[in-house]
């Protein structure tokens, strides 16, 4: 399980990258996703493996934590994820 807090209400996904995929559209596999609570806390249940965690909130830029390894039966707590305000308009 992945767990973190404090980035504000938004979307979070756990992704794997498949270099063997022949079509570029199939290289990123979203294994799980969730919506955070109002305080930005979230948890995602994933199989043991190696993931990139990507966070997004409207009006902000994407942020990611790369190389998160999960182990069966353990909880991986991430450091707080900080999103920067986007300069792309409202």
Secondary structure as GFF3:
##gff-version 3
##sequence-region A 1 90
A	DSSP	beta_strand	2	4	.	.	.	ID=ss1
A	DSSP	beta_strand	11	17	.	.	.	ID=ss2
A	DSSP	three_ten_helix	24	26	.	.	.	ID=ss3
A	DSSP	beta_strand	28	35	.	.	.	ID=ss4
A	DSSP	beta_strand	42	44	.	.	.	ID=ss5
A	DSSP	beta_strand	49	56	.	.	.	ID=ss6
A	DSSP	beta_strand	63	70	.	.	.	ID=ss7
A	DSSP	beta_strand	76	77	.	.	.	ID=ss8
###
